[in-house]
Structures are given as C-alpha cells and as structure tokens.
Amino acid sequence: MPPASITKIMTLLLGFEALEKELVQWDDEVIISEKAWRMEGSKMFLLVGGKVKFSEIMTGISVVSANDGCVALAEHLYGSEEAFVQVMNNRAKELGLTNSNFLNSNGLPAEGHVMSARDISTLARYLIQNHPKILELESTREYTYNNIRQFNRNPLLGVFPGADGLKTGWTDEAGYCIVGTAQQNGQRMIGVVLKTNSEKERSKAIQELLNYGFKNFKQVTVKNAGEIVDVIDVKNSKTPSIPLKVDSDISVVIPVGRENDLQIVTSKNTEFLSAPVSADIQAGTLEVQLDGKTIATSTMSTAEGAERLGFFGIIFRSISNFFKSLF
C-alpha cells in the first residue's frame, strides 16, 4: 500500500544511523541542490545553494514532513537520492520488512513504492527503541525555518495522553495515514492507520486504536538480563554443572490476564560442555511462548566458568561414577 510520508521513518532512521556511525555530525552543513528545492508538497522551503545544518534538516523532516529536506539529506549522505534509495531497500531487507519497496526518500507518489502496516509498525518500533531522540523531534509542536512558521500535523499531540509521535502522511493514492505512538504508565503503544478518507477520520481511528491497545494489552517483564534460567553439565570439571543466564532483558506485550499462560522454553546448543569453560560462552536459546507461538527470544550463556579436574581427579570421578551406576 502507498505509505506517503510515512516513508520518512526510514529516511530518518538512516539519518540517525549515519550520525551513530559518525558519517555526519549534527552541525555539518548540507548544501541544497536544485532537485531538493524543486520538491513539491510539504516542505521547509530550502533555497538552492543554501547551507543548512544537518540538525535543521532532521528537524524539518520530523516536524513539518519536509520533502525537500529528505532529498537534501539523501544527497548529502550518499551523493544522490537514487543511491540513498538503494540503501533504504537494503536496510528494509535487513530489518525483515518483507512487504516494503522504496522508490524515493519522501513518499511522493511512485508506482511500486509500497509498505505494509506490519512493516511500518516494525520499522517504527525499531527507530524508537534504538534512537529515542526521534520522539523529541517528532513531538515538537511547531518549527520555523527561513522565517516561515509551520505546525506539526500530528493530531495526537496535546490531545491524546502521552502522545509523542510519530508520522502522518497523505496523498491521493495513500489517503490519510498515521503512525501514532504514546506512552502511559511506562507502557508504549504504536498504532498504524492507513488510507482513511479525511483528517478527522484518521484522528478518530488512531485514537481508538491506541485506546484499545492500552485497555486490552499490557507489557510484562519476563526475564532480566543476567537472570539464571537453566544449568548445563560440564564434563571433567570440579563442578558437575554450571548455571546459564539469559543475555538480554525480555519483555512482551500480551492480552491483559494472560500472564500465567506464558511458557518459557530453553534449548541448549549441546548436552554438555568440556572443562575448562569460561564465563559468558553462548550455550543456548530461551524462548517465551504464548499459545504455542514464540513471541520473544534471547540467547543464554554461561554465568560462571568451570575449571578442569586434574588427572587423578578425573580417574577418581570415573571410578565413582562407575560404582554409582551399579546401584
């Protein structure tokens, strides 16, 4: 489905990732091309040949959905919008966005430029989790550039409790679209609404969707990073087994009242390890399941090391195990 300006979530992600890789700095100057200046639709009114800070470009895309800013960003980072689009599509594949195809940096109409609602929500979640500064930009209510004051078009800001993003869009082909997000009582919800017929219908639909989410679902912390979740046998060790820890925090969003239905399943890479063993050796996987479906995973690793027995210790252990097996 045509995503219109929701495309810019990917553009902004690549902007943040370029900052993270130090390919660009917030204060770097971006030179504006004629192509960027000629962009139609929503814009921040960049001028040909002008020099604009990268931070201003990112803000303009976030707050006023600047089509000209998207092209300027793309050209600055990768030399041309066409090269930038290739990076967009490559990144989409890496993130598992299986129903997305980008043809430009801003979402202006182009046949074959599409995203699914699931892909949009996956991308939005990834951006928020890895670059939370996006919420600071996207929740800005107004922005002035080139002496032109413009307002954020997100209908949730200042209206829906806890709303702080994320992106609206509109074209004739895409209709009125929105990715809305809000946080209440420490829990964040992301909703995607596509192809509504008016701004009013879009606003009503996203508020109903987020309200439904907060009312009927809750975030549950299943395990904390470092928590002991299993043990593994160690051959020829002073200790016959060592504990395994979960490597990352695991939180899931589930229907209210289903906490006791969660199941934790661990699987080890091998039946046993051979001493010596170091701490922090990856040794398996933990899955959280609901109704037989895996909804979260994490690797497991050794929580401590294990020393190898000496020669006589191994002989004694073997004799002891032999006699135990007789009874």
Secondary structure, 3 states (H helix, E strand, C coil): CCCHHHHHHHHHHHHHHHHHCCCCCCCCEEECCHHHHCCCCCCCCCCCCCEEEHHHHHHHHHHHCCHHHHHHHHHHHHCCHHHHHHHHHHHHHHCCCCCCECCCCCCCCCCCCECCHHHHHHHHHHHHHHCCHHHHHHCCCEEEECCEEEECCCCCCCCCCCEEEEEEEEECCCEEEEEEEEEECCEEEEEEEEEECCHHHHHHHHHHHHHHHHHHEEEEEEECCCCEEEEEEEECECCCEEEEEECCCEEEEEECCCHHHCEEEEEECCCEEECCECCCCEEEEEEEEECCEEEEEEEEEECCCECECCHHHHHHHHHHHHHHHCC
